[in-house]
Every structure is written in structure tokens, then in C-alpha cells.
């Protein structure tokens, strides 16, 4: 009768038939391979999460900048229209000027306000657009003016709309 330790494999489960080369002895390999797979899968999932989050943050930032540019454009158009109405109600407005404080930057982006004239009508367009290289967003707002508006471009920040009696038009300028 064989004792338990005299079976093939002997004590500790070593297979004497495998010889000294270690062929067939892969007990610790499965733990290392499993650990490697877990690390690789974790890195891939984390990388995907970072890339997905970055795209979401950029989309949100672009939406915030667009909304803020729209607000600045609407406020600028309202200021121009107010100055236009005031210039039309007085006979000779020598010192008409309205100053507005706008933010210097919107969500970390510099911007500019541009006023253009549509030659086919009495409409003017206020463009508020970013000037940073990483974001390129522009918002248009239409403005009607009786007295006319000089075409100009100003940086964001404190802005003045004033009536220029010599040219009989409104001028948008940095304050």
C-alpha cells in the first residue's frame, strides 16, 4: 500500500516527472497574469474616463462662453439703441455718452465687440467674438439705428457709446 506522500507529485504537489526544467510548474504565473490584466483594464478604463470627461468639459465651456457672448451682445445692442433714441429726441446732443462695464474675459477667454453696417438696409450688426486661439465663437445681434453707427472694433471691458455731432452718428469706443 502506498502512503499518501509516495504518490506521483510527492510532497507539496511537485511532479517528479517534469524533471528539473520546471515544465508544468505554473502555479504562480496565473496570479501574475491576472494582476497584469487587472492593471491594464484599470488603466484603459481610467484613460477613457479622462478623455470623455475632457470632451464634456470643453463642450460645457463652449456653451458657457456662447451664452455669455450673447448676453454681452444683447446688452451692447440695448446700449446702442438707447443712445440712438436719446440722440433722436434732443435737437443737438453735444455730450451724449453712455458707458457700460462688461467683463474683461468670458470664461477665461478674451473677446472683442465689432459693429458692422449692412449697406442694403439701415440695420447694423454687433458681433461679439472670442479672440483666443483655443476657442472660436461669434455671436451676432442686429441693431436698428436712426442716426447711424460708425463701424468699429473694441476689446471687452469698459465700453462707451457716444454721439459724434460732426459725423451725425454714434461711435462705439473703449472707455
BAMIRO-54603 format. One record per residue (C-alpha): x, y, z; residue in three letters. Coordinates in nm, 3 decimals, decimal comma. Example, Ala and Ser with C-alpha at 12.3 -4.5 7.8 and 13.67 -1.06 7.14 Angstrom:
2
R      px      py      pz   r
R   1,230  -0,450   0,780 ALA
R   1,367  -0,106   0,714 SER
# end
This chain:
175
R      px      py      pz   r
R   0,000   0,000   0,000 UNK
R   0,123   0,343  -0,093 UNK
R   0,138   0,618   0,150 UNK
R  -0,009   0,948   0,069 UNK
R   0,331   1,112   0,020 UNK
R   0,451   0,840  -0,219 UNK
R   0,205   0,928  -0,495 UNK
R   0,307   1,099  -0,814 UNK
R   0,390   1,456  -0,734 UNK
R   0,515   1,377  -0,385 UNK
R   0,503   1,623  -0,102 UNK
R   0,384   1,969  -0,196 UNK
R   0,243   1,854  -0,526 UNK
R   0,576   1,858  -0,716 UNK
R   0,557   1,642  -1,023 UNK
R   0,878   1,442  -1,039 UNK
R   0,804   1,350  -1,399 UNK
R   0,852   1,715  -1,504 UNK
R   1,216   1,693  -1,414 UNK
R   1,439   1,980  -1,316 UNK
R   1,342   2,206  -1,612 UNK
R   1,029   2,338  -1,436 UNK
R   0,796   2,248  -1,722 UNK
R   0,446   2,215  -1,583 UNK
R   0,520   2,427  -1,275 UNK
R   0,298   2,733  -1,343 UNK
R   0,131   2,783  -1,011 UNK
R   0,245   3,147  -0,957 UNK
R   0,204   3,254  -1,321 UNK
R  -0,176   3,272  -1,310 UNK
R  -0,163   3,526  -1,023 UNK
R   0,084   3,749  -1,210 UNK
R  -0,116   3,730  -1,534 UNK
R  -0,441   3,807  -1,352 UNK
R  -0,281   4,104  -1,177 UNK
R  -0,141   4,234  -1,509 UNK
R  -0,482   4,206  -1,676 UNK
R  -0,647   4,393  -1,389 UNK
R  -0,389   4,673  -1,409 UNK
R  -0,424   4,702  -1,790 UNK
R  -0,805   4,705  -1,778 UNK
R  -0,800   4,966  -1,499 UNK
R  -0,562   5,189  -1,698 UNK
R  -0,773   5,161  -2,014 UNK
R  -1,095   5,244  -1,827 UNK
R  -0,931   5,536  -1,644 UNK
R  -0,789   5,671  -1,972 UNK
R  -1,131   5,650  -2,137 UNK
R  -1,288   5,829  -1,842 UNK
R  -1,031   6,111  -1,860 UNK
R  -1,080   6,156  -2,237 UNK
R  -1,459   6,151  -2,205 UNK
R  -1,455   6,399  -1,918 UNK
R  -1,223   6,633  -2,108 UNK
R  -1,459   6,640  -2,407 UNK
R  -1,757   6,706  -2,178 UNK
R  -1,577   6,993  -2,003 UNK
R  -1,479   7,152  -2,336 UNK
R  -1,839   7,129  -2,460 UNK
R  -1,966   7,287  -2,138 UNK
R  -1,707   7,566  -2,157 UNK
R  -1,800   7,641  -2,517 UNK
R  -2,169   7,661  -2,422 UNK
R  -2,094   7,893  -2,129 UNK
R  -1,884   8,124  -2,349 UNK
R  -2,156   8,130  -2,618 UNK
R  -2,422   8,221  -2,360 UNK
R  -2,205   8,494  -2,209 UNK
R  -2,118   8,637  -2,553 UNK
R  -2,489   8,650  -2,630 UNK
R  -2,559   8,841  -2,308 UNK
R  -2,281   9,092  -2,385 UNK
R  -2,414   9,132  -2,741 UNK
R  -2,769   9,193  -2,620 UNK
R  -2,652   9,446  -2,360 UNK
R  -2,437   9,625  -2,619 UNK
R  -2,726   9,638  -2,866 UNK
R  -2,954   9,778  -2,594 UNK
R  -2,696  10,043  -2,508 UNK
R  -2,662  10,146  -2,874 UNK
R  -3,040  10,160  -2,921 UNK
R  -3,077  10,368  -2,602 UNK
R  -2,812  10,613  -2,723 UNK
R  -2,982  10,625  -3,064 UNK
R  -3,320  10,709  -2,910 UNK
R  -3,164  10,977  -2,688 UNK
R  -2,981  11,134  -2,983 UNK
R  -3,306  11,147  -3,181 UNK
R  -3,505  11,315  -2,901 UNK
R  -3,280  11,615  -2,846 UNK
R  -3,210  11,883  -3,105 UNK
R  -2,832  11,887  -3,080 UNK
R  -2,690  11,632  -2,833 UNK
R  -2,336  11,764  -2,784 UNK
R  -2,242  11,548  -2,490 UNK
R  -2,438  11,227  -2,521 UNK
R  -2,236  10,929  -2,395 UNK
R  -2,332  10,603  -2,227 UNK
R  -2,062  10,395  -2,062 UNK
R  -2,112  10,023  -1,992 UNK
R  -1,893   9,791  -1,789 UNK
R  -1,851   9,449  -1,950 UNK
R  -1,626   9,171  -1,820 UNK
R  -1,267   9,174  -1,950 UNK
R  -1,280   8,798  -2,017 UNK
R  -1,559   8,543  -2,051 UNK
R  -1,489   8,200  -1,901 UNK
R  -1,118   8,273  -1,935 UNK
R  -1,139   8,385  -2,299 UNK
R  -1,065   8,733  -2,430 UNK
R  -1,326   8,876  -2,669 UNK
R  -1,398   9,177  -2,885 UNK
R  -1,708   9,371  -2,989 UNK
R  -1,736   9,465  -3,356 UNK
R  -2,001   9,685  -3,516 UNK
R  -2,067   9,648  -3,891 UNK
R  -2,317   9,817  -4,120 UNK
R  -2,539   9,632  -4,365 UNK
R  -2,526   9,858  -4,674 UNK
R  -2,855   9,730  -4,814 UNK
R  -3,057   9,849  -4,511 UNK
R  -3,041  10,070  -4,205 UNK
R  -2,955   9,768  -3,993 UNK
R  -2,629   9,729  -3,812 UNK
R  -2,484   9,411  -3,667 UNK
R  -2,298   9,377  -3,339 UNK
R  -2,058   9,083  -3,342 UNK
R  -1,919   8,963  -3,012 UNK
R  -1,642   8,712  -3,076 UNK
R  -1,362   8,540  -2,890 UNK
R  -1,006   8,624  -2,987 UNK
R  -0,825   8,341  -2,808 UNK
R  -0,676   8,064  -3,016 UNK
R  -0,836   7,773  -2,828 UNK
R  -1,198   7,888  -2,874 UNK
R  -1,352   8,042  -3,183 UNK
R  -1,708   8,155  -3,111 UNK
R  -1,900   8,451  -3,253 UNK
R  -2,249   8,582  -3,171 UNK
R  -2,448   8,822  -3,392 UNK
R  -2,706   9,072  -3,271 UNK
R  -2,895   9,304  -3,508 UNK
R  -2,935   9,671  -3,418 UNK
R  -3,152   9,936  -3,582 UNK
R  -3,031  10,294  -3,573 UNK
R  -3,178  10,620  -3,699 UNK
R  -2,863  10,826  -3,660 UNK
R  -2,616  10,564  -3,782 UNK
R  -2,328  10,386  -3,610 UNK
R  -1,962  10,407  -3,701 UNK
R  -1,805  10,071  -3,785 UNK
R  -1,553   9,981  -3,518 UNK
R  -1,395   9,705  -3,311 UNK
R  -1,328   9,733  -2,937 UNK
R  -1,192   9,494  -2,676 UNK
R  -1,409   9,360  -2,397 UNK
R  -1,425   9,566  -2,081 UNK
R  -1,549   9,918  -2,020 UNK
R  -1,712  10,048  -2,341 UNK
R  -1,861  10,385  -2,430 UNK
R  -2,129  10,467  -2,688 UNK
R  -2,127  10,837  -2,770 UNK
R  -2,287  11,064  -3,023 UNK
R  -2,047  11,238  -3,260 UNK
R  -2,219  11,560  -3,384 UNK
R  -1,967  11,623  -3,665 UNK
R  -2,050  11,295  -3,842 UNK
R  -2,405  11,267  -3,701 UNK
R  -2,351  10,908  -3,588 UNK
R  -2,295  10,700  -3,279 UNK
R  -1,941  10,587  -3,204 UNK
R  -1,855  10,277  -3,000 UNK
R  -1,518  10,303  -2,828 UNK
R  -1,313  10,178  -2,535 UNK
R  -1,384  10,390  -2,227 UNK
# end
